[in-house]
Amino acid sequence: MCYFRHLKGLFEKTGLLITKENRKAVDRVIHDIIGVKYKNCSATWRVVKEQLAEDEEQFINTLRHALVH
């Protein structure tokens, strides 16, 4: 979750409000989406940055979909 501060704008684009209650669940979903072992913060942020640079809209759509289902 150390990378969440960098994703404030992304969370706003998804319409997701990060709270103390949902923060851990969202973090787990992001780890699942990118295929990085849970709690590996630096590796997660590295992959998230790469995916956002490659196709931010696709990442947002994938995150929205994963959080709904």
Distance bins in CASP14 RR format, pairs under 12 A and 6 or more apart:
PFRMAT RR
TARGET T0000
AUTHOR 0000-0000-0000
RMODE 2
METHOD distances of the structure
MODEL  1
1 7 0 0 0 0 1 0 0 0 0 0 0
1 18 0 0 0 0 1 0 0 0 0 0 0
1 20 0 0 0 0 0 1 0 0 0 0 0
1 22 0 0 0 0 0 1 0 0 0 0 0
1 23 1 0 0 1 0 0 0 0 0 0 0
1 24 1 0 0 1 0 0 0 0 0 0 0
1 25 0 0 0 0 0 1 0 0 0 0 0
1 26 0 0 0 0 1 0 0 0 0 0 0
1 27 1 0 1 0 0 0 0 0 0 0 0
1 28 0 0 0 0 0 1 0 0 0 0 0
1 29 0 0 0 0 0 1 0 0 0 0 0
1 30 0 0 0 0 1 0 0 0 0 0 0
1 31 0 0 0 0 0 1 0 0 0 0 0
1 38 0 0 0 0 0 1 0 0 0 0 0
1 39 0 0 0 0 1 0 0 0 0 0 0
1 40 0 0 0 0 0 1 0 0 0 0 0
1 41 1 0 0 1 0 0 0 0 0 0 0
1 42 0 0 0 0 0 1 0 0 0 0 0
1 44 0 0 0 0 1 0 0 0 0 0 0
1 45 0 0 0 0 0 1 0 0 0 0 0
1 48 0 0 0 0 0 1 0 0 0 0 0
2 23 0 0 0 0 0 1 0 0 0 0 0
2 27 0 0 0 0 1 0 0 0 0 0 0
2 30 0 0 0 0 0 1 0 0 0 0 0
2 39 0 0 0 0 0 1 0 0 0 0 0
2 40 0 0 0 0 0 1 0 0 0 0 0
2 41 1 0 1 0 0 0 0 0 0 0 0
2 42 1 0 0 1 0 0 0 0 0 0 0
2 43 0 0 0 0 0 1 0 0 0 0 0
2 44 0 0 0 0 1 0 0 0 0 0 0
2 45 1 0 0 1 0 0 0 0 0 0 0
2 46 0 0 0 0 0 1 0 0 0 0 0
2 48 0 0 0 0 0 1 0 0 0 0 0
3 10 0 0 0 0 0 1 0 0 0 0 0
3 11 0 0 0 0 0 1 0 0 0 0 0
3 18 0 0 0 0 0 1 0 0 0 0 0
3 23 0 0 0 0 0 1 0 0 0 0 0
3 26 0 0 0 0 0 1 0 0 0 0 0
3 27 0 0 0 0 1 0 0 0 0 0 0
3 30 0 0 0 0 1 0 0 0 0 0 0
3 31 0 0 0 0 0 1 0 0 0 0 0
3 34 0 0 0 0 0 1 0 0 0 0 0
3 36 0 0 0 0 0 1 0 0 0 0 0
3 40 0 0 0 0 0 1 0 0 0 0 0
3 41 1 0 0 1 0 0 0 0 0 0 0
3 42 0 0 0 0 1 0 0 0 0 0 0
3 43 0 0 0 0 0 1 0 0 0 0 0
3 44 1 0 0 1 0 0 0 0 0 0 0
3 45 1 1 0 0 0 0 0 0 0 0 0
3 46 0 0 0 0 1 0 0 0 0 0 0
3 47 0 0 0 0 0 1 0 0 0 0 0
3 48 1 0 0 1 0 0 0 0 0 0 0
3 49 0 0 0 0 1 0 0 0 0 0 0
3 52 0 0 0 0 0 1 0 0 0 0 0
4 10 0 0 0 0 1 0 0 0 0 0 0
4 11 1 0 0 1 0 0 0 0 0 0 0
4 16 0 0 0 0 0 1 0 0 0 0 0
4 18 1 0 0 1 0 0 0 0 0 0 0
4 19 0 0 0 0 0 1 0 0 0 0 0
4 20 0 0 0 0 0 1 0 0 0 0 0
4 22 0 0 0 0 0 1 0 0 0 0 0
4 23 1 0 0 1 0 0 0 0 0 0 0
4 24 0 0 0 0 0 1 0 0 0 0 0
4 26 0 0 0 0 1 0 0 0 0 0 0
4 27 1 0 0 1 0 0 0 0 0 0 0
4 30 0 0 0 0 1 0 0 0 0 0 0
4 41 0 0 0 0 1 0 0 0 0 0 0
4 44 0 0 0 0 0 1 0 0 0 0 0
4 45 0 0 0 0 1 0 0 0 0 0 0
4 48 0 0 0 0 0 1 0 0 0 0 0
5 11 0 0 0 0 0 1 0 0 0 0 0
5 18 0 0 0 0 0 1 0 0 0 0 0
5 23 0 0 0 0 0 1 0 0 0 0 0
5 41 0 0 0 0 0 1 0 0 0 0 0
5 45 0 0 0 0 0 1 0 0 0 0 0
6 30 0 0 0 0 0 1 0 0 0 0 0
6 41 0 0 0 0 0 1 0 0 0 0 0
6 44 0 0 0 0 0 1 0 0 0 0 0
6 45 1 0 0 1 0 0 0 0 0 0 0
6 46 0 0 0 0 0 1 0 0 0 0 0
6 48 0 0 0 0 1 0 0 0 0 0 0
6 49 0 0 0 0 1 0 0 0 0 0 0
6 52 0 0 0 0 1 0 0 0 0 0 0
7 13 0 0 0 0 1 0 0 0 0 0 0
7 14 0 0 0 0 1 0 0 0 0 0 0
7 16 0 0 0 0 1 0 0 0 0 0 0
7 18 0 0 0 0 1 0 0 0 0 0 0
7 23 0 0 0 0 0 1 0 0 0 0 0
7 26 0 0 0 0 1 0 0 0 0 0 0
7 27 0 0 0 0 0 1 0 0 0 0 0
7 30 0 0 0 0 1 0 0 0 0 0 0
7 44 0 0 0 0 0 1 0 0 0 0 0
7 45 0 0 0 0 1 0 0 0 0 0 0
7 48 1 0 0 1 0 0 0 0 0 0 0
7 49 0 0 0 0 1 0 0 0 0 0 0
7 51 0 0 0 0 0 1 0 0 0 0 0
7 52 0 0 0 0 1 0 0 0 0 0 0
7 56 0 0 0 0 0 1 0 0 0 0 0
7 59 0 0 0 0 0 1 0 0 0 0 0
7 60 0 0 0 0 0 1 0 0 0 0 0
7 63 0 0 0 0 1 0 0 0 0 0 0
8 14 0 0 0 0 0 1 0 0 0 0 0
8 15 0 0 0 0 0 1 0 0 0 0 0
8 16 0 0 0 0 0 1 0 0 0 0 0
8 17 0 0 0 0 0 1 0 0 0 0 0
8 18 0 0 0 0 1 0 0 0 0 0 0
9 15 0 0 0 0 1 0 0 0 0 0 0
9 16 0 0 0 0 1 0 0 0 0 0 0
9 17 0 0 0 0 0 1 0 0 0 0 0
9 18 0 0 0 0 0 1 0 0 0 0 0
9 52 0 0 0 0 0 1 0 0 0 0 0
9 56 0 0 0 0 0 1 0 0 0 0 0
9 60 0 0 0 0 0 1 0 0 0 0 0
10 16 0 0 0 0 1 0 0 0 0 0 0
10 18 0 0 0 0 0 1 0 0 0 0 0
10 26 0 0 0 0 0 1 0 0 0 0 0
10 30 0 0 0 0 0 1 0 0 0 0 0
10 48 0 0 0 0 1 0 0 0 0 0 0
10 49 0 0 0 0 0 1 0 0 0 0 0
10 51 0 0 0 0 0 1 0 0 0 0 0
10 52 1 0 0 1 0 0 0 0 0 0 0
10 56 1 0 0 1 0 0 0 0 0 0 0
10 57 0 0 0 0 0 1 0 0 0 0 0
10 59 1 0 0 1 0 0 0 0 0 0 0
10 60 1 0 0 1 0 0 0 0 0 0 0
10 61 0 0 0 0 0 1 0 0 0 0 0
10 62 0 0 0 0 0 1 0 0 0 0 0
10 63 1 0 0 1 0 0 0 0 0 0 0
10 64 0 0 0 0 0 1 0 0 0 0 0
11 17 1 0 0 1 0 0 0 0 0 0 0
11 18 1 0 1 0 0 0 0 0 0 0 0
11 19 0 0 0 0 0 1 0 0 0 0 0
11 22 0 0 0 0 0 1 0 0 0 0 0
11 23 0 0 0 0 0 1 0 0 0 0 0
11 26 0 0 0 0 1 0 0 0 0 0 0
11 27 0 0 0 0 0 1 0 0 0 0 0
11 29 0 0 0 0 0 1 0 0 0 0 0
11 30 0 0 0 0 0 1 0 0 0 0 0
11 48 0 0 0 0 0 1 0 0 0 0 0
11 59 0 0 0 0 0 1 0 0 0 0 0
11 60 0 0 0 0 1 0 0 0 0 0 0
11 63 0 0 0 0 1 0 0 0 0 0 0
11 64 0 0 0 0 0 1 0 0 0 0 0
11 67 0 0 0 0 0 1 0 0 0 0 0
12 18 0 0 0 0 1 0 0 0 0 0 0
12 60 0 0 0 0 0 1 0 0 0 0 0
13 52 0 0 0 0 0 1 0 0 0 0 0
13 56 0 0 0 0 1 0 0 0 0 0 0
13 57 0 0 0 0 1 0 0 0 0 0 0
13 59 0 0 0 0 1 0 0 0 0 0 0
13 60 1 0 1 0 0 0 0 0 0 0 0
13 61 0 0 0 0 0 1 0 0 0 0 0
13 63 0 0 0 0 1 0 0 0 0 0 0
13 64 0 0 0 0 1 0 0 0 0 0 0
14 26 0 0 0 0 1 0 0 0 0 0 0
14 29 0 0 0 0 0 1 0 0 0 0 0
14 30 0 0 0 0 0 1 0 0 0 0 0
14 56 0 0 0 0 0 1 0 0 0 0 0
14 57 0 0 0 0 0 1 0 0 0 0 0
14 59 0 0 0 0 1 0 0 0 0 0 0
14 60 1 0 1 0 0 0 0 0 0 0 0
14 61 0 0 0 0 1 0 0 0 0 0 0
14 62 0 0 0 0 0 1 0 0 0 0 0
14 63 1 0 1 0 0 0 0 0 0 0 0
14 64 1 0 1 0 0 0 0 0 0 0 0
14 65 0 0 0 0 0 1 0 0 0 0 0
14 66 0 0 0 0 0 1 0 0 0 0 0
14 67 1 0 0 1 0 0 0 0 0 0 0
14 68 0 0 0 0 0 1 0 0 0 0 0
15 26 0 0 0 0 0 1 0 0 0 0 0
15 60 0 0 0 0 1 0 0 0 0 0 0
15 63 0 0 0 0 0 1 0 0 0 0 0
15 64 0 0 0 0 1 0 0 0 0 0 0
15 67 0 0 0 0 1 0 0 0 0 0 0
15 68 0 0 0 0 0 1 0 0 0 0 0
16 22 0 0 0 0 1 0 0 0 0 0 0
16 23 0 0 0 0 0 1 0 0 0 0 0
16 25 0 0 0 0 0 1 0 0 0 0 0
16 26 1 0 0 1 0 0 0 0 0 0 0
16 29 0 0 0 0 0 1 0 0 0 0 0
16 30 0 0 0 0 0 1 0 0 0 0 0
16 60 0 0 0 0 1 0 0 0 0 0 0
16 63 1 0 0 1 0 0 0 0 0 0 0
16 64 1 0 0 1 0 0 0 0 0 0 0
16 66 0 0 0 0 0 1 0 0 0 0 0
16 67 1 0 0 1 0 0 0 0 0 0 0
16 68 0 0 0 0 0 1 0 0 0 0 0
17 23 0 0 0 0 0 1 0 0 0 0 0
17 26 0 0 0 0 0 1 0 0 0 0 0
17 67 0 0 0 0 0 1 0 0 0 0 0
18 24 0 0 0 0 0 1 0 0 0 0 0
18 25 0 0 0 0 0 1 0 0 0 0 0
18 26 1 0 0 1 0 0 0 0 0 0 0
18 27 0 0 0 0 1 0 0 0 0 0 0
18 29 0 0 0 0 0 1 0 0 0 0 0
18 30 0 0 0 0 0 1 0 0 0 0 0
18 63 0 0 0 0 0 1 0 0 0 0 0
18 67 0 0 0 0 0 1 0 0 0 0 0
19 25 0 0 0 0 0 1 0 0 0 0 0
19 26 0 0 0 0 1 0 0 0 0 0 0
20 26 0 0 0 0 0 1 0 0 0 0 0
22 28 0 0 0 0 0 1 0 0 0 0 0
22 29 0 0 0 0 1 0 0 0 0 0 0
22 67 0 0 0 0 1 0 0 0 0 0 0
23 29 0 0 0 0 0 1 0 0 0 0 0
23 30 0 0 0 0 0 1 0 0 0 0 0
24 30 0 0 0 0 0 1 0 0 0 0 0
24 31 0 0 0 0 0 1 0 0 0 0 0
24 38 0 0 0 0 1 0 0 0 0 0 0
24 39 0 0 0 0 0 1 0 0 0 0 0
25 31 0 0 0 0 0 1 0 0 0 0 0
25 32 0 0 0 0 0 1 0 0 0 0 0
25 38 0 0 0 0 0 1 0 0 0 0 0
25 66 0 0 0 0 0 1 0 0 0 0 0
25 67 0 0 0 0 1 0 0 0 0 0 0
26 32 0 0 0 0 0 1 0 0 0 0 0
26 33 0 0 0 0 0 1 0 0 0 0 0
26 44 0 0 0 0 0 1 0 0 0 0 0
26 63 0 0 0 0 1 0 0 0 0 0 0
26 64 0 0 0 0 0 1 0 0 0 0 0
26 66 0 0 0 0 1 0 0 0 0 0 0
26 67 1 0 0 1 0 0 0 0 0 0 0
27 33 0 0 0 0 0 1 0 0 0 0 0
27 34 0 0 0 0 0 1 0 0 0 0 0
27 36 0 0 0 0 0 1 0 0 0 0 0
27 38 1 0 0 1 0 0 0 0 0 0 0
27 39 0 0 0 0 1 0 0 0 0 0 0
27 40 0 0 0 0 0 1 0 0 0 0 0
27 41 0 0 0 0 1 0 0 0 0 0 0
27 44 0 0 0 0 1 0 0 0 0 0 0
27 45 0 0 0 0 0 1 0 0 0 0 0
27 48 0 0 0 0 0 1 0 0 0 0 0
27 63 0 0 0 0 0 1 0 0 0 0 0
27 67 0 0 0 0 0 1 0 0 0 0 0
28 34 0 0 0 0 0 1 0 0 0 0 0
28 35 0 0 0 0 0 1 0 0 0 0 0
28 36 0 0 0 0 0 1 0 0 0 0 0
28 37 0 0 0 0 0 1 0 0 0 0 0
28 38 1 0 1 0 0 0 0 0 0 0 0
28 39 0 0 0 0 1 0 0 0 0 0 0
28 44 0 0 0 0 0 1 0 0 0 0 0
28 66 0 0 0 0 1 0 0 0 0 0 0
28 67 0 0 0 0 0 1 0 0 0 0 0
29 35 0 0 0 0 0 1 0 0 0 0 0
29 36 0 0 0 0 0 1 0 0 0 0 0
29 38 0 0 0 0 0 1 0 0 0 0 0
29 44 0 0 0 0 0 1 0 0 0 0 0
29 48 0 0 0 0 0 1 0 0 0 0 0
29 59 0 0 0 0 0 1 0 0 0 0 0
29 62 0 0 0 0 1 0 0 0 0 0 0
29 63 1 0 0 1 0 0 0 0 0 0 0
29 64 0 0 0 0 0 1 0 0 0 0 0
29 65 0 0 0 0 0 1 0 0 0 0 0
29 66 1 0 1 0 0 0 0 0 0 0 0
29 67 1 0 1 0 0 0 0 0 0 0 0
29 68 0 0 0 0 0 1 0 0 0 0 0
29 69 0 0 0 0 1 0 0 0 0 0 0
30 36 0 0 0 0 1 0 0 0 0 0 0
30 38 0 0 0 0 1 0 0 0 0 0 0
30 39 0 0 0 0 0 1 0 0 0 0 0
30 40 0 0 0 0 0 1 0 0 0 0 0
30 41 0 0 0 0 0 1 0 0 0 0 0
30 43 0 0 0 0 0 1 0 0 0 0 0
30 44 1 0 0 1 0 0 0 0 0 0 0
30 45 0 0 0 0 1 0 0 0 0 0 0
30 47 0 0 0 0 1 0 0 0 0 0 0
30 48 1 0 0 1 0 0 0 0 0 0 0
30 51 0 0 0 0 0 1 0 0 0 0 0
30 52 0 0 0 0 0 1 0 0 0 0 0
30 59 0 0 0 0 1 0 0 0 0 0 0
30 60 0 0 0 0 0 1 0 0 0 0 0
30 62 0 0 0 0 1 0 0 0 0 0 0
30 63 1 0 0 1 0 0 0 0 0 0 0
30 66 0 0 0 0 1 0 0 0 0 0 0
30 67 0 0 0 0 1 0 0 0 0 0 0
31 37 1 0 0 1 0 0 0 0 0 0 0
31 38 1 0 1 0 0 0 0 0 0 0 0
31 39 1 0 0 1 0 0 0 0 0 0 0
31 40 1 0 0 1 0 0 0 0 0 0 0
31 41 0 0 0 0 1 0 0 0 0 0 0
31 43 0 0 0 0 1 0 0 0 0 0 0
31 44 1 0 1 0 0 0 0 0 0 0 0
31 45 0 0 0 0 0 1 0 0 0 0 0
31 47 0 0 0 0 1 0 0 0 0 0 0
31 48 0 0 0 0 1 0 0 0 0 0 0
31 63 0 0 0 0 0 1 0 0 0 0 0
31 66 0 0 0 0 0 1 0 0 0 0 0
32 38 0 0 0 0 1 0 0 0 0 0 0
32 44 0 0 0 0 0 1 0 0 0 0 0
32 47 0 0 0 0 0 1 0 0 0 0 0
32 62 0 0 0 0 0 1 0 0 0 0 0
32 63 0 0 0 0 0 1 0 0 0 0 0
32 65 0 0 0 0 0 1 0 0 0 0 0
32 66 1 0 0 1 0 0 0 0 0 0 0
32 67 0 0 0 0 0 1 0 0 0 0 0
32 69 0 0 0 0 0 1 0 0 0 0 0
33 44 0 0 0 0 1 0 0 0 0 0 0
33 47 0 0 0 0 1 0 0 0 0 0 0
33 48 0 0 0 0 1 0 0 0 0 0 0
33 51 0 0 0 0 1 0 0 0 0 0 0
33 52 0 0 0 0 0 1 0 0 0 0 0
33 58 0 0 0 0 0 1 0 0 0 0 0
33 59 1 0 0 1 0 0 0 0 0 0 0
33 60 0 0 0 0 0 1 0 0 0 0 0
33 61 0 0 0 0 0 1 0 0 0 0 0
33 62 1 0 1 0 0 0 0 0 0 0 0
33 63 1 0 0 1 0 0 0 0 0 0 0
33 64 0 0 0 0 0 1 0 0 0 0 0
33 65 0 0 0 0 1 0 0 0 0 0 0
33 66 1 0 1 0 0 0 0 0 0 0 0
33 67 0 0 0 0 1 0 0 0 0 0 0
33 69 0 0 0 0 0 1 0 0 0 0 0
34 40 0 0 0 0 0 1 0 0 0 0 0
34 43 0 0 0 0 1 0 0 0 0 0 0
34 44 1 0 0 1 0 0 0 0 0 0 0
34 45 0 0 0 0 1 0 0 0 0 0 0
34 46 0 0 0 0 1 0 0 0 0 0 0
34 47 1 0 1 0 0 0 0 0 0 0 0
34 48 1 0 0 1 0 0 0 0 0 0 0
34 49 0 0 0 0 0 1 0 0 0 0 0
34 50 0 0 0 0 1 0 0 0 0 0 0
34 51 1 0 0 1 0 0 0 0 0 0 0
34 52 0 0 0 0 0 1 0 0 0 0 0
34 54 0 0 0 0 0 1 0 0 0 0 0
34 59 0 0 0 0 1 0 0 0 0 0 0
34 62 0 0 0 0 1 0 0 0 0 0 0
34 63 0 0 0 0 0 1 0 0 0 0 0
34 66 0 0 0 0 0 1 0 0 0 0 0
35 43 0 0 0 0 1 0 0 0 0 0 0
35 44 0 0 0 0 1 0 0 0 0 0 0
35 47 1 0 0 1 0 0 0 0 0 0 0
35 48 0 0 0 0 0 1 0 0 0 0 0
35 51 0 0 0 0 0 1 0 0 0 0 0
35 62 0 0 0 0 0 1 0 0 0 0 0
35 66 0 0 0 0 0 1 0 0 0 0 0
36 42 0 0 0 0 1 0 0 0 0 0 0
36 43 1 0 1 0 0 0 0 0 0 0 0
36 44 1 0 1 0 0 0 0 0 0 0 0
36 45 0 0 0 0 1 0 0 0 0 0 0
36 46 0 0 0 0 1 0 0 0 0 0 0
36 47 1 0 1 0 0 0 0 0 0 0 0
36 48 0 0 0 0 1 0 0 0 0 0 0
36 50 0 0 0 0 0 1 0 0 0 0 0
36 51 0 0 0 0 0 1 0 0 0 0 0
37 43 1 0 0 1 0 0 0 0 0 0 0
37 44 0 0 0 0 1 0 0 0 0 0 0
37 47 0 0 0 0 0 1 0 0 0 0 0
38 44 0 0 0 0 1 0 0 0 0 0 0
40 46 0 0 0 0 1 0 0 0 0 0 0
40 47 0 0 0 0 1 0 0 0 0 0 0
40 48 0 0 0 0 0 1 0 0 0 0 0
41 47 0 0 0 0 0 1 0 0 0 0 0
41 48 0 0 0 0 0 1 0 0 0 0 0
42 48 0 0 0 0 0 1 0 0 0 0 0
42 49 0 0 0 0 0 1 0 0 0 0 0
43 49 0 0 0 0 0 1 0 0 0 0 0
43 50 0 0 0 0 0 1 0 0 0 0 0
44 50 0 0 0 0 0 1 0 0 0 0 0
44 51 0 0 0 0 0 1 0 0 0 0 0
45 51 0 0 0 0 0 1 0 0 0 0 0
45 52 0 0 0 0 0 1 0 0 0 0 0
46 52 0 0 0 0 0 1 0 0 0 0 0
46 53 0 0 0 0 0 1 0 0 0 0 0
47 53 0 0 0 0 0 1 0 0 0 0 0
47 54 0 0 0 0 0 1 0 0 0 0 0
47 59 0 0 0 0 0 1 0 0 0 0 0
48 54 0 0 0 0 0 1 0 0 0 0 0
48 56 0 0 0 0 0 1 0 0 0 0 0
48 59 1 0 0 1 0 0 0 0 0 0 0
48 60 0 0 0 0 0 1 0 0 0 0 0
48 62 0 0 0 0 0 1 0 0 0 0 0
48 63 0 0 0 0 1 0 0 0 0 0 0
49 56 0 0 0 0 0 1 0 0 0 0 0
49 59 0 0 0 0 0 1 0 0 0 0 0
50 56 0 0 0 0 0 1 0 0 0 0 0
50 59 0 0 0 0 1 0 0 0 0 0 0
51 57 0 0 0 0 0 1 0 0 0 0 0
51 58 1 0 0 1 0 0 0 0 0 0 0
51 59 1 0 1 0 0 0 0 0 0 0 0
51 60 0 0 0 0 0 1 0 0 0 0 0
51 61 0 0 0 0 0 1 0 0 0 0 0
51 62 0 0 0 0 1 0 0 0 0 0 0
51 63 0 0 0 0 0 1 0 0 0 0 0
52 58 0 0 0 0 1 0 0 0 0 0 0
52 59 1 0 1 0 0 0 0 0 0 0 0
52 60 0 0 0 0 1 0 0 0 0 0 0
52 62 0 0 0 0 0 1 0 0 0 0 0
52 63 0 0 0 0 0 1 0 0 0 0 0
53 59 0 0 0 0 1 0 0 0 0 0 0
54 62 0 0 0 0 0 1 0 0 0 0 0
55 61 0 0 0 0 1 0 0 0 0 0 0
55 62 0 0 0 0 1 0 0 0 0 0 0
56 62 0 0 0 0 0 1 0 0 0 0 0
56 63 0 0 0 0 0 1 0 0 0 0 0
57 63 0 0 0 0 0 1 0 0 0 0 0
57 64 0 0 0 0 0 1 0 0 0 0 0
58 64 0 0 0 0 0 1 0 0 0 0 0
58 65 0 0 0 0 0 1 0 0 0 0 0
59 65 0 0 0 0 0 1 0 0 0 0 0
59 66 0 0 0 0 0 1 0 0 0 0 0
60 66 0 0 0 0 0 1 0 0 0 0 0
60 67 0 0 0 0 0 1 0 0 0 0 0
61 67 0 0 0 0 0 1 0 0 0 0 0
61 68 0 0 0 0 0 1 0 0 0 0 0
62 68 0 0 0 0 0 1 0 0 0 0 0
62 69 0 0 0 0 0 1 0 0 0 0 0
63 69 0 0 0 0 0 1 0 0 0 0 0
END
